[in-house]
Amino acid sequence: MNTLEELEVRREQAKESPVWTGDLDDDCTARWAGFLLRAEEMERGSWWFSVTDLPSGSVIHDSDRVGRRIDSASSARQECERAVIRFLNL
């Protein structure tokens, strides 16, 4: 993030819930507060997710960093959303 103003804009945008698109039970994405959130079932009952900061292109969180198996679509999406909230210090 470049400026405090940009951070405040993203915090304001994060007050709205993300809108997930695609098949919520297989492969879905959301663009939310300057982040790309992705969740995908890799094999039955095993989910991958990733959160990318769009301005920098940096992955700020993903399923490889969790240290446990993500076993549902809703858990994968929640991990994404929590990562954004933590990143923005909300």
C-alpha positions as CSV (number, residue, x, y, z in Angstrom):
1,M,0.0,0.0,0.0
2,N,1.4,3.3,-1.0
3,T,-0.4,5.8,1.1
4,L,-2.6,6.1,4.2
5,E,-5.3,7.5,2.0
6,E,-5.3,4.3,-0.2
7,L,-5.4,2.2,3.0
8,E,-8.4,4.1,4.3
9,V,-10.2,3.6,0.9
10,R,-9.6,-0.1,1.0
11,R,-10.8,-0.3,4.7
12,E,-14.0,1.5,3.6
13,Q,-14.5,-1.0,0.7
14,A,-14.0,-3.9,3.1
15,K,-17.0,-2.9,5.1
16,E,-19.1,-4.4,2.3
17,S,-19.2,-8.2,2.1
18,P,-17.2,-9.7,-0.8
19,V,-19.3,-10.9,-3.7
20,W,-18.1,-14.4,-4.7
21,T,-18.6,-15.5,-8.3
22,G,-18.4,-18.8,-10.0
23,D,-19.3,-22.2,-8.6
24,L,-19.2,-21.7,-4.8
25,D,-18.9,-25.5,-4.5
26,D,-16.0,-25.9,-6.8
27,D,-14.1,-22.9,-8.1
28,C,-14.9,-19.3,-7.1
29,T,-13.3,-15.8,-6.9
30,A,-14.0,-12.4,-5.4
31,R,-12.5,-9.0,-5.9
32,W,-12.7,-7.2,-2.6
33,A,-11.1,-4.0,-1.3
34,G,-8.2,-4.3,-3.8
35,F,-7.6,-8.1,-3.3
36,L,-8.3,-11.1,-5.4
37,L,-9.7,-14.0,-3.4
38,R,-9.7,-17.5,-4.9
39,A,-11.0,-20.8,-3.6
40,E,-11.0,-24.1,-5.4
41,E,-11.7,-27.7,-4.6
42,M,-8.5,-29.6,-5.6
43,E,-9.8,-33.0,-4.9
44,R,-12.9,-34.2,-3.1
45,G,-13.0,-32.5,0.3
46,S,-9.7,-30.7,0.0
47,W,-9.7,-27.0,-0.8
48,W,-7.0,-24.6,-2.0
49,F,-7.2,-20.8,-1.5
50,S,-5.2,-17.7,-2.2
51,V,-5.4,-14.0,-1.5
52,T,-3.5,-11.6,-3.7
53,D,-3.0,-7.9,-3.1
54,L,-3.8,-6.5,-6.5
55,P,-1.8,-3.3,-6.4
56,S,1.4,-5.2,-5.6
57,G,0.6,-8.6,-7.1
58,S,1.8,-10.2,-3.8
59,V,0.1,-13.2,-2.4
60,I,-0.6,-12.3,1.2
61,H,-2.1,-15.6,2.3
62,D,-2.8,-19.0,0.9
63,S,-3.7,-22.6,1.9
64,D,0.0,-23.6,2.0
65,R,0.5,-21.2,5.0
66,V,-2.4,-22.5,7.1
67,G,-0.8,-25.8,8.3
68,R,-4.0,-27.7,8.2
69,R,-6.3,-29.2,5.6
70,I,-9.1,-26.9,4.4
71,D,-12.1,-29.3,4.0
72,S,-15.0,-27.1,2.8
73,A,-15.8,-24.3,0.4
74,S,-17.1,-22.1,3.2
75,S,-13.9,-22.6,5.3
76,A,-11.7,-21.7,2.3
77,R,-13.7,-18.5,1.6
78,Q,-13.6,-17.6,5.3
79,E,-9.8,-18.0,5.4
80,C,-9.6,-15.6,2.4
81,E,-11.9,-13.0,4.1
82,R,-10.0,-13.2,7.4
83,A,-6.7,-12.7,5.7
84,V,-8.0,-9.4,4.1
85,I,-9.3,-8.2,7.5
86,R,-6.0,-9.0,9.2
87,F,-4.0,-7.3,6.4
88,L,-6.1,-4.1,6.6
89,N,-6.0,-4.2,10.5
90,L,-9.8,-4.2,10.8
